[in-house]
Amino acid sequence: MTDNEVGLRSERGPVLIAVMLSTGLVAIDATIIATAVPSIVKEIGGFTEFPWLFSIYLLAQAVSVPIYGKLNDLFGRKPVILWGIGLFLLGSILCGLAWSIWPLIIFRVVQGLGAGAIMPTTITIVGDLYSVRERAKVQGYVASVWGISSVVGPTLGGVFAEWVSWRWIFFVNIPLCLLAGVMILRGFKERIDRRTTAIDYRGAALLTVGLTLVILGVLEGGQAWAWDSPISLAVLGVGLVLLVVFGFVERTAAAPVLPLWVFRRRLLVTSGQLAVGVGAILIGLSSYVPVYVQDVLGSGPLVAGFALAALTLGWPISASQAGKVYLRVGFRACALIGMALVLAGVALLLLLDQQSSVFEVGAFCLVIGFGMGLTAAPTLIAAQSSVGWADRGVVTANNIFLRSVGSAVGAAVFGAIANAVVGTGAVDPARLTDAVHRIFIGMLLVAVVMVVLAALIPRAADAATAEPAAVADGDRRVPAE
């Protein structure tokens, strides 16, 4: 296998470029809006409502991912990703034209629904096009998108907000969406068996509404309303009841939108639980490292962003090399190495105090990022490789969805910890340091559980690393089980 066989100039190169562009849309959007919030609020108002710009996007993306995963397996990857790019394009245009905060929030829902289609489909396309051994190299290309976006996103957001207009953080997506869509349309070929398809409408409706209520309750609990308030209990209670009903419906559905066997296979269960932990630790760092650097260490927003960027840079760097590791030692050992680094990095965070330096914060985040890169992508690839074409979309979407669940639950739990310690009123550096330490302890406990989960990955998963390098040219295929 040569670099040219899997590189950007290979026969599959145009599709890989389109996948990278599509991934870049979501990756840049995750960081570009944060730096523009002050400018947005200054022009159209809505300071108290601006957190919804993030939570409503996350909610729309999370609840739609499982649905799109099933649609990938029913109708193929191409129509789903084109639909997602189209929705993201429409949402970006509408967001750029928003005249007040609530229309902007509503249009972010459209963007989130587009992102919910793009994320699982791009990863599934890579799983279709490349063998496990080839993905060891290809994931370096995809990981580089996240690394570049972690730097380009905040920079573009700051430049547009300060020198042009915040609206261009959305309008910049227009040429990127058009280019990615054209490349997918022209370069990606897949062959699908045309057959009568049963669509599980009841299951899709129950899953969407149930997940919406549960994730909304977790995201807004302790923020928009108290945890023990009637509205909180109603939202969470109804959501959980609908999910229980969904489970019974899926047992008898002809073509379940989320097959229950996904939760019975050991590899899929452990990789999914690891994804929950990844989401929780990621949201904990993203939410509280910048606050700690600014309000305790006294640095500015730009320096705080650079400290967190160490995490987002370390992740793709190690992810690009993770393929060499799991091909040599297997998925289980690779995940254990990654989790050992995460555990070490989180433990080092406990050494931080009011006299620590930003350099220390960045260095510890870099260690965690290295560990995440050796854990997240390899465990997802192991899960993908355990199923055939017809189930790969569901498995991929389930993993990504569970990471979103981890982020939502982590945001709620860590937020409750911080609020309990800091309280209301002016932020006291000593109390904030105590709160952040307790959050780091919570993250440490999550990391310990993740080490155990990594050890539970079945050794049978490593059989996929012996898969021959030859792959189809983008047509539908089912790899050997």
Backbone torsions as a table, in degrees:
resi	resn	phi	psi	omega
1	MET	NA	127.3	179.9
2	THR	-109.5	163.8	178.5
3	ASP	-58.6	-35.5	-175.8
4	ASN	-65.9	-26.7	-178.6
5	GLU	-70.7	-24.5	-178.6
6	VAL	-123.9	3.8	-176.3
7	GLY	-84.3	-175.5	-176.5
8	LEU	-71.2	-19.9	-179.4
9	ARG	-99.2	7.3	178.4
10	SER	-80.8	178.8	-179.7
11	GLU	-61.2	-34.9	179.2
12	ARG	-89.8	1.5	-176.7
13	GLY	-56.7	-46.6	179.8
14	PRO	-57.9	-37.9	178.4
15	VAL	-69.6	-39.9	177.9
16	LEU	-61.7	-40.5	177.0
17	ILE	-62.7	-42.5	179.0
18	ALA	-63.8	-39.6	177.1
19	VAL	-63.1	-42.8	179.1
20	MET	-64.7	-40.1	177.1
21	LEU	-63.8	-43.6	179.8
22	SER	-63.7	-43.3	177.0
23	THR	-62.4	-38.2	179.9
24	GLY	-62.5	-32.7	177.6
25	LEU	-57.2	-47.8	-178.0
26	VAL	-73.7	-39.7	-177.0
27	ALA	-64.9	-44.5	179.5
28	ILE	-68.2	-40.3	-178.7
29	ASP	-62.5	-27.4	-179.0
30	ALA	-68.1	-21.1	-175.0
31	THR	-121.2	-23.0	-170.0
32	ILE	-71.7	-32.6	-174.1
33	ILE	-75.4	-27.1	-174.8
34	ALA	-59.0	-42.5	-176.8
35	THR	-75.3	-13.3	-176.9
36	ALA	-99.6	-4.2	-176.6
37	VAL	-54.8	-46.5	179.1
38	PRO	-57.5	-39.5	179.4
39	SER	-68.3	-38.8	178.8
40	ILE	-62.7	-49.6	-178.5
41	VAL	-62.8	-37.1	-179.3
42	LYS	-64.0	-35.9	-176.0
43	GLU	-86.9	-44.6	-173.0
44	ILE	-115.4	0.9	176.7
45	GLY	77.7	-173.4	176.1
46	GLY	92.9	40.3	-179.1
47	PHE	-60.5	-42.3	-177.4
48	THR	-72.3	-21.3	-178.4
49	GLU	-95.8	-9.5	-171.2
50	PHE	-62.2	-27.6	176.4
51	PRO	-57.9	-23.6	177.5
52	TRP	-66.2	-22.4	176.9
53	LEU	-59.2	-31.5	-179.3
54	PHE	-92.0	-47.2	-173.7
55	SER	-68.9	-37.3	-178.5
56	ILE	-70.3	-34.1	176.3
57	TYR	-65.5	-47.0	178.8
58	LEU	-61.2	-41.2	-179.7
59	LEU	-63.3	-48.6	-179.2
60	ALA	-62.0	-40.3	179.7
61	GLN	-66.9	-45.8	-174.7
62	ALA	-64.9	-46.6	-174.4
63	VAL	-72.6	-22.7	-177.7
64	SER	-89.0	-19.1	-176.6
65	VAL	-57.5	-49.4	-179.9
66	PRO	-61.0	-36.1	179.3
67	ILE	-65.0	-47.1	179.5
68	TYR	-64.1	-33.3	177.6
69	GLY	-60.1	-42.6	178.3
70	LYS	-68.9	-41.1	178.5
71	LEU	-61.7	-33.2	175.4
72	ASN	-57.8	-42.5	-177.2
73	ASP	-78.8	-23.5	-180.0
74	LEU	-84.3	-44.2	-171.4
75	PHE	-115.7	-3.1	-178.4
76	GLY	98.5	165.2	-174.7
77	ARG	-79.6	-34.7	-171.8
78	LYS	-61.1	-52.8	-179.4
79	PRO	-63.4	-32.4	-178.7
80	VAL	-69.7	-44.8	-177.7
81	ILE	-71.6	-34.3	175.9
82	LEU	-64.9	-39.5	175.2
83	TRP	-61.7	-43.7	-179.8
84	GLY	-63.7	-43.6	178.7
85	ILE	-63.7	-40.3	178.5
86	GLY	-63.2	-43.0	177.6
87	LEU	-64.1	-42.4	180.0
88	PHE	-63.6	-39.6	177.0
89	LEU	-62.9	-48.0	179.1
90	LEU	-60.8	-45.9	179.6
91	GLY	-61.6	-39.2	179.9
92	SER	-64.7	-43.1	179.6
93	ILE	-63.3	-46.3	-179.6
94	LEU	-63.6	-41.2	178.4
95	CYS	-61.5	-40.1	179.9
96	GLY	-66.7	-23.7	-179.5
97	LEU	-97.0	-0.2	-174.4
98	ALA	-58.3	138.4	-176.4
99	TRP	-104.4	-11.5	175.4
100	SER	-155.2	176.2	-170.4
101	ILE	-68.4	-38.7	-176.3
102	TRP	-71.3	-40.7	171.1
103	PRO	-58.5	-38.0	178.5
104	LEU	-62.6	-41.7	178.3
105	ILE	-62.8	-43.9	179.3
106	ILE	-62.9	-41.3	-179.7
107	PHE	-69.4	-25.0	174.9
108	ARG	-66.9	-25.7	174.5
109	VAL	-62.3	-43.7	179.3
110	VAL	-61.5	-44.3	176.5
111	GLN	-59.5	-44.0	-178.9
112	GLY	-63.2	-38.8	177.4
113	LEU	-65.7	-34.7	175.3
114	GLY	-67.6	-43.7	178.9
115	ALA	-63.5	-33.8	178.4
116	GLY	-63.7	-26.9	175.8
117	ALA	-84.0	-37.3	-174.5
118	ILE	-68.3	-48.2	-171.5
119	MET	-59.2	-56.0	-178.7
120	PRO	-68.4	-30.9	-175.7
121	THR	-71.9	-40.7	178.6
122	THR	-61.7	-42.7	-179.9
123	ILE	-67.4	-36.1	178.7
124	THR	-68.7	-38.5	178.0
125	ILE	-61.2	-42.4	177.0
126	VAL	-61.0	-40.6	177.5
127	GLY	-64.3	-31.0	178.4
128	ASP	-75.7	-41.9	-171.6
129	LEU	-77.4	-30.5	-169.9
130	TYR	-124.9	143.8	175.1
131	SER	-71.6	170.4	179.8
132	VAL	-58.7	-41.3	-179.0
133	ARG	-67.2	-38.6	179.0
134	GLU	-69.5	-35.3	179.4
135	ARG	-63.8	-23.1	175.8
136	ALA	-58.4	-32.0	179.0
137	LYS	-93.7	-39.3	-176.5
138	VAL	-64.4	-35.5	-178.0
139	GLN	-63.5	-19.7	174.3
140	GLY	-66.0	-38.7	177.2
141	TYR	-64.9	-46.8	-177.8
142	VAL	-67.3	-40.0	179.2
143	ALA	-62.9	-33.3	-179.7
144	SER	-62.9	-28.4	178.5
145	VAL	-61.8	-44.5	179.8
146	TRP	-66.6	-38.8	178.7
147	GLY	-63.3	-45.4	179.3
148	ILE	-66.2	-41.2	-178.1
149	SER	-64.8	-32.4	-179.4
150	SER	-65.5	-22.0	177.4
151	VAL	-98.6	-44.6	-176.3
152	VAL	-68.6	-40.5	-176.4
153	GLY	-56.3	-60.7	-179.8
154	PRO	-61.2	-34.7	-179.8
155	THR	-65.7	-48.8	178.3
156	LEU	-61.4	-41.9	179.6
157	GLY	-59.5	-43.2	178.5
158	GLY	-66.9	-41.8	-179.3
159	VAL	-64.9	-47.8	-179.1
160	PHE	-63.8	-42.5	-176.9
161	ALA	-66.6	-36.9	-174.2
162	GLU	-89.2	-36.7	-170.9
163	TRP	-109.9	-23.5	-177.2
164	VAL	-118.8	-92.8	176.7
165	SER	-163.3	144.6	178.9
166	TRP	-60.2	-23.1	-178.1
167	ARG	-62.6	-24.4	-178.7
168	TRP	-75.2	-10.8	173.0
169	ILE	-68.6	-20.4	175.4
170	PHE	-98.0	-40.8	-178.2
171	PHE	-65.8	-25.2	179.8
172	VAL	-64.1	-19.3	178.9
173	ASN	-73.0	-19.4	-174.4
174	ILE	-60.1	-56.3	179.5
175	PRO	-64.5	-33.6	180.0
176	LEU	-66.5	-42.5	178.0
177	CYS	-63.4	-45.0	-179.0
178	LEU	-62.7	-43.5	-179.9
179	LEU	-64.8	-46.0	179.9
180	ALA	-63.1	-42.6	-179.7
181	GLY	-62.8	-43.7	179.4
182	VAL	-63.9	-41.2	-178.5
183	MET	-68.0	-38.7	176.0
184	ILE	-65.3	-44.5	-176.9
185	LEU	-61.8	-41.6	-175.3
186	ARG	-88.8	-33.4	-170.5
187	GLY	-99.7	-24.5	-174.0
188	PHE	-94.6	117.8	178.7
189	LYS	-114.1	134.1	173.7
190	GLU	-143.2	147.9	179.8
191	ARG	-112.7	123.9	-176.0
192	ILE	-122.3	138.5	175.5
193	ASP	-70.7	115.7	178.6
194	ARG	-78.6	114.3	-178.7
195	ARG	-146.4	162.3	177.0
196	THR	-63.1	125.7	-174.5
197	THR	-111.9	127.2	175.0
198	ALA	-90.0	124.9	-178.9
199	ILE	-105.9	129.0	-176.9
200	ASP	-84.4	78.1	-177.1
201	TYR	-65.1	-42.2	180.0
202	ARG	-61.3	-46.3	179.6
203	GLY	-62.6	-42.4	-179.7
204	ALA	-62.5	-42.1	-179.3
205	ALA	-66.5	-46.1	179.9
206	LEU	-62.5	-42.7	-179.3
207	LEU	-65.1	-44.5	-177.7
208	THR	-63.7	-49.8	-177.6
209	VAL	-68.2	-43.3	-179.6
210	GLY	-61.5	-48.0	179.3
211	LEU	-64.4	-39.2	179.4
212	THR	-58.5	-46.9	-178.0
213	LEU	-67.3	-43.7	-178.2
214	VAL	-65.9	-48.3	-178.5
215	ILE	-67.4	-38.0	176.3
216	LEU	-62.3	-42.5	178.6
217	GLY	-63.2	-38.7	179.5
218	VAL	-72.0	-40.8	-178.8
219	LEU	-67.3	-39.8	-173.1
220	GLU	-98.7	-10.9	177.5
221	GLY	-61.3	130.4	-177.0
222	GLY	80.8	-5.7	178.8
223	GLN	-114.0	-75.0	-179.9
224	ALA	-74.2	-28.6	177.8
225	TRP	-149.9	159.4	-179.3
226	ALA	-71.4	150.9	-178.2
227	TRP	-60.0	-36.7	-176.3
228	ASP	-96.5	15.2	179.8
229	SER	-77.7	156.9	179.1
230	PRO	-57.2	-39.9	-178.0
231	ILE	-67.1	-36.7	178.8
232	SER	-65.3	-46.7	179.8
233	LEU	-63.8	-38.0	-179.7
234	ALA	-67.7	-47.5	-178.3
235	VAL	-61.4	-50.6	-178.9
236	LEU	-67.5	-40.9	-178.4
237	GLY	-63.5	-48.8	179.8
238	VAL	-63.9	-40.7	178.9
239	GLY	-60.8	-44.5	-179.7
240	LEU	-66.7	-39.8	178.1
241	VAL	-61.9	-43.4	179.3
242	LEU	-63.5	-36.5	178.7
243	LEU	-69.2	-35.1	175.6
244	VAL	-65.3	-44.3	177.4
245	VAL	-61.4	-40.4	177.6
246	PHE	-56.9	-42.2	179.7
247	GLY	-60.0	-41.4	178.3
248	PHE	-68.1	-39.4	179.0
249	VAL	-62.5	-41.3	-176.9
250	GLU	-67.0	-23.3	-178.8
251	ARG	-67.2	-26.3	-177.6
252	THR	-115.0	-1.3	-178.5
253	ALA	-68.7	141.0	-180.0
254	ALA	-66.4	-40.1	178.4
255	ALA	-135.8	77.5	-174.7
256	PRO	-57.5	139.0	-179.3
257	VAL	-68.1	-29.7	175.7
258	LEU	-136.6	90.9	-176.2
259	PRO	-57.1	135.9	-176.5
260	LEU	-71.2	-16.1	178.0
261	TRP	-65.5	-18.5	176.5
262	VAL	-59.4	-29.6	-177.7
263	PHE	-96.1	8.4	-179.5
264	ARG	-114.0	-18.0	179.5
265	ARG	-85.0	131.0	-172.3
266	ARG	-58.1	-45.2	-178.7
267	LEU	-63.6	-43.9	-178.8
268	LEU	-67.9	-36.4	178.7
269	VAL	-66.9	-47.7	-178.1
270	THR	-66.7	-41.7	179.4
271	SER	-65.8	-36.4	177.3
272	GLY	-66.8	-42.3	178.2
273	GLN	-65.9	-36.2	174.9
274	LEU	-63.4	-37.1	178.3
275	ALA	-63.5	-37.8	176.2
276	VAL	-60.0	-45.6	178.9
277	GLY	-63.8	-40.5	177.0
278	VAL	-58.8	-45.8	179.7
279	GLY	-62.3	-41.0	-178.8
280	ALA	-65.5	-47.5	-179.1
281	ILE	-66.3	-39.5	-179.2
282	LEU	-62.2	-45.3	-179.2
283	ILE	-69.0	-33.2	178.1
284	GLY	-63.4	-45.2	178.6
285	LEU	-68.1	-45.6	-176.9
286	SER	-62.8	-32.9	-175.6
287	SER	-84.1	-37.1	-167.6
288	TYR	-112.8	-18.6	174.7
289	VAL	-64.2	-48.4	177.6
290	PRO	-60.6	-38.1	178.9
291	VAL	-63.7	-44.1	179.6
292	TYR	-62.2	-45.7	-177.8
293	VAL	-63.8	-38.9	-177.7
294	GLN	-80.3	-50.5	-170.8
295	ASP	-86.8	-20.1	178.6
296	VAL	-103.6	-48.9	-177.9
297	LEU	-85.7	-13.6	174.5
298	GLY	79.4	19.1	178.9
299	SER	-88.0	166.3	-180.0
300	GLY	-83.7	172.9	-179.4
301	PRO	-59.6	-37.4	-178.2
302	LEU	-65.0	-43.3	178.6
303	VAL	-65.6	-40.3	178.0
304	ALA	-62.0	-38.0	177.5
305	GLY	-64.9	-38.7	178.1
306	PHE	-66.4	-36.3	178.4
307	ALA	-62.4	-43.6	178.8
308	LEU	-72.3	-28.7	179.7
309	ALA	-61.9	-24.2	176.8
310	ALA	-59.5	-36.9	176.6
311	LEU	-66.9	-49.4	-175.5
312	THR	-72.1	-16.1	173.9
313	LEU	-89.6	-38.9	179.5
314	GLY	-63.8	-36.0	-179.0
315	TRP	-59.7	-58.5	-178.4
316	PRO	-66.0	-29.9	178.4
317	ILE	-61.5	-49.1	-179.5
318	SER	-73.1	-32.5	178.4
319	ALA	-63.3	-34.4	179.5
320	SER	-68.2	-21.6	179.5
321	GLN	-103.9	-6.5	-175.8
322	ALA	-61.2	-32.7	-179.7
323	GLY	-59.0	-41.0	178.5
324	LYS	-63.3	-33.3	-178.1
325	VAL	-72.9	-50.7	-175.6
326	TYR	-72.9	-23.9	174.2
327	LEU	-70.3	-27.2	-179.0
328	ARG	-87.8	-43.8	-172.7
329	VAL	-116.0	-8.6	179.5
330	GLY	98.9	162.6	-177.8
331	PHE	-63.6	-42.4	-175.9
332	ARG	-63.1	-48.5	-179.2
333	ALA	-66.4	-36.9	178.8
334	CYS	-62.2	-45.1	179.2
335	ALA	-64.9	-37.1	178.9
336	LEU	-66.1	-39.9	176.5
337	ILE	-62.9	-45.2	179.3
338	GLY	-60.8	-44.4	-178.4
339	MET	-70.3	-29.8	175.2
340	ALA	-63.4	-39.4	177.5
341	LEU	-67.4	-41.9	178.3
342	VAL	-61.3	-45.8	-180.0
343	LEU	-60.3	-43.5	179.4
344	ALA	-64.8	-43.2	-178.7
345	GLY	-64.7	-42.3	178.8
346	VAL	-67.0	-39.2	177.6
347	ALA	-61.8	-37.9	178.7
348	LEU	-65.2	-30.9	178.7
349	LEU	-60.5	-26.7	-179.9
350	LEU	-68.5	-14.3	179.0
351	LEU	-81.2	-11.8	-176.8
352	LEU	-71.3	142.3	175.2
353	ASP	-144.1	-163.6	-176.4
354	GLN	-73.6	-12.1	179.4
355	GLN	-104.2	2.4	-178.1
356	SER	-69.3	163.1	179.4
357	SER	-102.8	157.1	176.7
358	VAL	-63.1	-31.8	178.4
359	PHE	-59.7	-41.7	178.3
360	GLU	-62.7	-43.7	179.2
361	VAL	-59.1	-47.6	179.7
362	GLY	-62.3	-40.5	-179.2
363	ALA	-64.7	-42.3	-179.9
364	PHE	-67.9	-39.0	177.0
365	CYS	-65.2	-35.0	178.4
366	LEU	-62.7	-41.9	178.0
367	VAL	-60.8	-44.8	178.7
368	ILE	-63.0	-41.1	178.1
369	GLY	-60.4	-42.4	176.6
370	PHE	-58.5	-43.2	-179.5
371	GLY	-66.4	-40.6	179.4
372	MET	-61.9	-40.2	-179.7
373	GLY	-63.7	-29.3	179.0
374	LEU	-87.7	-3.7	-177.2
375	THR	-112.8	-52.9	-170.0
376	ALA	-64.0	-57.6	-176.2
377	ALA	-66.2	-46.6	-179.4
378	PRO	-60.5	-39.3	-179.7
379	THR	-69.6	-33.7	175.4
380	LEU	-67.4	-42.5	179.0
381	ILE	-63.1	-39.7	177.4
382	ALA	-61.1	-42.5	179.0
383	ALA	-65.0	-45.2	178.7
384	GLN	-58.2	-41.3	-173.2
385	SER	-73.6	-10.7	-178.5
386	SER	-88.1	-3.6	-178.7
387	VAL	-130.0	168.0	178.6
388	GLY	-90.2	-177.7	-177.2
389	TRP	-54.2	-43.8	-171.9
390	ALA	-67.6	-15.2	-179.0
391	ASP	-118.5	-3.4	-173.1
392	ARG	-67.5	-35.4	179.1
393	GLY	-63.9	-43.3	179.5
394	VAL	-64.0	-45.3	-178.2
395	VAL	-63.7	-43.5	179.1
396	THR	-63.3	-47.1	-178.8
397	ALA	-63.5	-38.4	179.9
398	ASN	-61.8	-41.2	179.9
399	ASN	-64.8	-45.1	-179.5
400	ILE	-67.0	-39.3	178.3
401	PHE	-62.1	-43.5	-178.9
402	LEU	-64.9	-30.8	174.7
403	ARG	-65.8	-39.5	176.9
404	SER	-64.0	-39.5	176.7
405	VAL	-61.1	-43.1	178.0
406	GLY	-59.7	-40.5	178.6
407	SER	-65.6	-42.6	-179.0
408	ALA	-65.2	-46.4	179.6
409	VAL	-66.7	-41.4	178.7
410	GLY	-60.9	-42.8	179.1
411	ALA	-60.3	-40.2	-179.4
412	ALA	-69.3	-48.1	-176.6
413	VAL	-66.7	-48.8	-178.9
414	PHE	-65.9	-34.8	176.7
415	GLY	-64.1	-40.4	178.3
416	ALA	-64.3	-39.8	178.2
417	ILE	-62.6	-47.3	-178.4
418	ALA	-62.9	-44.7	-178.3
419	ASN	-65.3	-35.1	-179.3
420	ALA	-66.8	-32.3	-177.4
421	VAL	-89.5	-46.5	-174.3
422	VAL	-76.8	-39.1	-178.8
423	GLY	74.1	-159.2	-179.5
424	THR	-102.6	169.7	179.2
425	GLY	92.1	-162.9	-178.0
426	ALA	-64.3	144.5	-179.0
427	VAL	-77.1	122.3	176.9
428	ASP	-95.6	122.6	-176.6
429	PRO	-54.8	-37.6	-178.9
430	ALA	-66.1	-46.5	179.3
431	ARG	-67.8	-36.3	178.1
432	LEU	-65.4	-39.8	176.8
433	THR	-60.6	-43.1	177.9
434	ASP	-61.9	-43.3	-179.9
435	ALA	-63.0	-45.1	-179.7
436	VAL	-63.9	-38.4	177.6
437	HIS	-61.2	-41.7	179.1
438	ARG	-66.0	-36.0	175.9
439	ILE	-65.6	-41.1	177.6
440	PHE	-63.5	-35.7	176.5
441	ILE	-64.5	-41.5	175.9
442	GLY	-60.5	-42.1	177.5
443	MET	-64.9	-35.1	178.4
444	LEU	-64.2	-41.7	177.8
445	LEU	-63.4	-40.3	176.5
446	VAL	-61.2	-42.7	-179.2
447	ALA	-63.9	-37.8	178.5
448	VAL	-62.8	-44.9	178.3
449	VAL	-62.1	-38.0	-179.5
450	MET	-67.1	-33.3	175.6
451	VAL	-61.8	-43.1	178.2
452	VAL	-62.8	-43.3	179.6
453	LEU	-62.9	-40.5	178.1
454	ALA	-61.5	-36.9	178.9
455	ALA	-68.8	-21.6	-178.4
456	LEU	-87.3	-5.1	176.2
457	ILE	-60.6	124.6	-176.9
458	PRO	-64.2	140.3	178.8
459	ARG	-63.7	-21.7	179.0
460	ALA	-61.4	-22.9	179.5
461	ALA	-61.9	-27.2	-177.0
462	ASP	-71.4	-12.5	178.2
463	ALA	-62.0	-27.3	-178.9
464	ALA	-66.6	-23.1	-179.8
465	THR	-71.0	-12.3	176.6
466	ALA	-90.9	3.2	-179.7
467	GLU	-59.0	135.9	179.6
468	PRO	-62.0	151.6	-174.9
469	ALA	-71.0	-24.8	-176.6
470	ALA	-66.5	134.8	178.9
471	VAL	-136.1	167.3	177.8
472	ALA	-73.2	168.0	-176.2
473	ASP	-91.7	30.7	178.6
474	GLY	109.7	-10.0	177.5
475	ASP	-73.2	166.9	177.7
476	ARG	-63.8	135.6	177.5
477	ARG	-149.7	155.5	175.1
478	VAL	-121.4	113.3	-177.7
479	PRO	-69.7	161.3	178.3
480	ALA	-62.7	136.9	-179.6
481	GLU	-84.3	NA	NA
